[in-house]
Amino acid sequence: MTNSVEVDAYIAALPEERATVLATLRQFIHDTVPGLTETMSYRMPTFESTDIVFSMASQKNYMALYVCGIDVL
């Protein structure tokens, strides 16, 4: 699978309300920081340039956005 296909599959496997939120967040990341590459890392969608900039995940009791690139804040 290609990276974005893996991210598509990850989001599609979620309950509808979580899928909607993470799909919206995914689009926001692409719109806000263009040029990032989508990958799956640590079993979660990640967005990277030379290093991981963002990761997002649907955890058991919450959804998370991990900001790893200080310069994008």
Biotite code that builds the C-alpha atoms (Angstrom):
import biotite.structure as struc

atoms = struc.array([
    struc.Atom([0.000, 0.000, 0.000], chain_id="A", res_id=1, res_name="MET", atom_name="CA", element="C"),
    struc.Atom([1.099, 3.549, -0.572], chain_id="A", res_id=2, res_name="THR", atom_name="CA", element="C"),
    struc.Atom([1.290, 5.839, 2.412], chain_id="A", res_id=3, res_name="ASN", atom_name="CA", element="C"),
    struc.Atom([-1.847, 7.885, 1.718], chain_id="A", res_id=4, res_name="SER", atom_name="CA", element="C"),
    struc.Atom([-3.785, 4.667, 1.005], chain_id="A", res_id=5, res_name="VAL", atom_name="CA", element="C"),
    struc.Atom([-2.725, 3.403, 4.439], chain_id="A", res_id=6, res_name="GLU", atom_name="CA", element="C"),
    struc.Atom([-3.897, 6.665, 6.033], chain_id="A", res_id=7, res_name="VAL", atom_name="CA", element="C"),
    struc.Atom([-7.181, 6.399, 4.092], chain_id="A", res_id=8, res_name="ASP", atom_name="CA", element="C"),
    struc.Atom([-7.643, 2.849, 5.424], chain_id="A", res_id=9, res_name="ALA", atom_name="CA", element="C"),
    struc.Atom([-6.830, 3.952, 8.991], chain_id="A", res_id=10, res_name="TYR", atom_name="CA", element="C"),
    struc.Atom([-9.453, 6.700, 8.877], chain_id="A", res_id=11, res_name="ILE", atom_name="CA", element="C"),
    struc.Atom([-12.041, 4.500, 7.116], chain_id="A", res_id=12, res_name="ALA", atom_name="CA", element="C"),
    struc.Atom([-11.776, 1.887, 9.881], chain_id="A", res_id=13, res_name="ALA", atom_name="CA", element="C"),
    struc.Atom([-12.794, 4.403, 12.569], chain_id="A", res_id=14, res_name="LEU", atom_name="CA", element="C"),
    struc.Atom([-16.317, 5.081, 13.821], chain_id="A", res_id=15, res_name="PRO", atom_name="CA", element="C"),
    struc.Atom([-17.943, 7.779, 11.685], chain_id="A", res_id=16, res_name="GLU", atom_name="CA", element="C"),
    struc.Atom([-17.658, 10.634, 14.203], chain_id="A", res_id=17, res_name="GLU", atom_name="CA", element="C"),
    struc.Atom([-13.935, 9.997, 14.756], chain_id="A", res_id=18, res_name="ARG", atom_name="CA", element="C"),
    struc.Atom([-13.295, 9.490, 11.043], chain_id="A", res_id=19, res_name="ALA", atom_name="CA", element="C"),
    struc.Atom([-14.897, 12.858, 10.306], chain_id="A", res_id=20, res_name="THR", atom_name="CA", element="C"),
    struc.Atom([-12.764, 14.661, 12.883], chain_id="A", res_id=21, res_name="VAL", atom_name="CA", element="C"),
    struc.Atom([-9.473, 13.062, 11.806], chain_id="A", res_id=22, res_name="LEU", atom_name="CA", element="C"),
    struc.Atom([-10.240, 13.555, 8.093], chain_id="A", res_id=23, res_name="ALA", atom_name="CA", element="C"),
    struc.Atom([-10.894, 17.245, 8.797], chain_id="A", res_id=24, res_name="THR", atom_name="CA", element="C"),
    struc.Atom([-7.674, 17.498, 10.805], chain_id="A", res_id=25, res_name="LEU", atom_name="CA", element="C"),
    struc.Atom([-5.773, 15.755, 8.002], chain_id="A", res_id=26, res_name="ARG", atom_name="CA", element="C"),
    struc.Atom([-7.037, 18.297, 5.457], chain_id="A", res_id=27, res_name="GLN", atom_name="CA", element="C"),
    struc.Atom([-6.242, 21.183, 7.817], chain_id="A", res_id=28, res_name="PHE", atom_name="CA", element="C"),
    struc.Atom([-2.643, 19.959, 8.176], chain_id="A", res_id=29, res_name="ILE", atom_name="CA", element="C"),
    struc.Atom([-2.234, 19.697, 4.405], chain_id="A", res_id=30, res_name="HIS", atom_name="CA", element="C"),
    struc.Atom([-3.751, 23.161, 3.878], chain_id="A", res_id=31, res_name="ASP", atom_name="CA", element="C"),
    struc.Atom([-1.721, 24.813, 6.645], chain_id="A", res_id=32, res_name="THR", atom_name="CA", element="C"),
    struc.Atom([1.684, 23.209, 6.044], chain_id="A", res_id=33, res_name="VAL", atom_name="CA", element="C"),
    struc.Atom([1.821, 22.257, 2.359], chain_id="A", res_id=34, res_name="PRO", atom_name="CA", element="C"),
    struc.Atom([4.474, 19.863, 1.151], chain_id="A", res_id=35, res_name="GLY", atom_name="CA", element="C"),
    struc.Atom([4.384, 17.412, 4.049], chain_id="A", res_id=36, res_name="LEU", atom_name="CA", element="C"),
    struc.Atom([4.491, 13.727, 3.211], chain_id="A", res_id=37, res_name="THR", atom_name="CA", element="C"),
    struc.Atom([1.917, 11.391, 4.746], chain_id="A", res_id=38, res_name="GLU", atom_name="CA", element="C"),
    struc.Atom([3.188, 8.169, 6.237], chain_id="A", res_id=39, res_name="THR", atom_name="CA", element="C"),
    struc.Atom([2.119, 5.614, 8.799], chain_id="A", res_id=40, res_name="MET", atom_name="CA", element="C"),
    struc.Atom([4.545, 5.534, 11.698], chain_id="A", res_id=41, res_name="SER", atom_name="CA", element="C"),
    struc.Atom([4.009, 3.902, 15.075], chain_id="A", res_id=42, res_name="TYR", atom_name="CA", element="C"),
    struc.Atom([0.660, 2.705, 13.653], chain_id="A", res_id=43, res_name="ARG", atom_name="CA", element="C"),
    struc.Atom([-0.675, 6.247, 13.313], chain_id="A", res_id=44, res_name="MET", atom_name="CA", element="C"),
    struc.Atom([-0.875, 8.748, 10.471], chain_id="A", res_id=45, res_name="PRO", atom_name="CA", element="C"),
    struc.Atom([2.132, 11.032, 10.450], chain_id="A", res_id=46, res_name="THR", atom_name="CA", element="C"),
    struc.Atom([3.054, 14.064, 8.409], chain_id="A", res_id=47, res_name="PHE", atom_name="CA", element="C"),
    struc.Atom([6.720, 14.700, 7.833], chain_id="A", res_id=48, res_name="GLU", atom_name="CA", element="C"),
    struc.Atom([9.294, 16.667, 5.895], chain_id="A", res_id=49, res_name="SER", atom_name="CA", element="C"),
    struc.Atom([12.757, 15.607, 7.063], chain_id="A", res_id=50, res_name="THR", atom_name="CA", element="C"),
    struc.Atom([11.420, 14.501, 10.462], chain_id="A", res_id=51, res_name="ASP", atom_name="CA", element="C"),
    struc.Atom([7.946, 13.874, 11.811], chain_id="A", res_id=52, res_name="ILE", atom_name="CA", element="C"),
    struc.Atom([6.093, 17.179, 12.148], chain_id="A", res_id=53, res_name="VAL", atom_name="CA", element="C"),
    struc.Atom([2.640, 15.906, 13.232], chain_id="A", res_id=54, res_name="PHE", atom_name="CA", element="C"),
    struc.Atom([1.051, 12.615, 14.161], chain_id="A", res_id=55, res_name="SER", atom_name="CA", element="C"),
    struc.Atom([-2.590, 11.959, 14.907], chain_id="A", res_id=56, res_name="MET", atom_name="CA", element="C"),
    struc.Atom([-4.370, 8.998, 16.418], chain_id="A", res_id=57, res_name="ALA", atom_name="CA", element="C"),
    struc.Atom([-7.669, 7.661, 17.601], chain_id="A", res_id=58, res_name="SER", atom_name="CA", element="C"),
    struc.Atom([-6.884, 6.313, 21.046], chain_id="A", res_id=59, res_name="GLN", atom_name="CA", element="C"),
    struc.Atom([-9.246, 4.269, 23.210], chain_id="A", res_id=60, res_name="LYS", atom_name="CA", element="C"),
    struc.Atom([-10.798, 7.216, 25.054], chain_id="A", res_id=61, res_name="ASN", atom_name="CA", element="C"),
    struc.Atom([-9.671, 10.237, 23.040], chain_id="A", res_id=62, res_name="TYR", atom_name="CA", element="C"),
    struc.Atom([-8.249, 11.497, 19.767], chain_id="A", res_id=63, res_name="MET", atom_name="CA", element="C"),
    struc.Atom([-4.777, 12.998, 19.774], chain_id="A", res_id=64, res_name="ALA", atom_name="CA", element="C"),
    struc.Atom([-2.719, 15.413, 17.727], chain_id="A", res_id=65, res_name="LEU", atom_name="CA", element="C"),
    struc.Atom([0.992, 15.130, 18.428], chain_id="A", res_id=66, res_name="TYR", atom_name="CA", element="C"),
    struc.Atom([2.974, 18.211, 17.396], chain_id="A", res_id=67, res_name="VAL", atom_name="CA", element="C"),
    struc.Atom([6.588, 17.218, 16.967], chain_id="A", res_id=68, res_name="CYS", atom_name="CA", element="C"),
    struc.Atom([7.794, 20.210, 14.950], chain_id="A", res_id=69, res_name="GLY", atom_name="CA", element="C"),
    struc.Atom([8.228, 23.151, 17.287], chain_id="A", res_id=70, res_name="ILE", atom_name="CA", element="C"),
    struc.Atom([8.789, 25.576, 14.392], chain_id="A", res_id=71, res_name="ASP", atom_name="CA", element="C"),
    struc.Atom([5.241, 25.006, 13.053], chain_id="A", res_id=72, res_name="VAL", atom_name="CA", element="C"),
    struc.Atom([3.634, 26.196, 16.275], chain_id="A", res_id=73, res_name="LEU", atom_name="CA", element="C"),
])
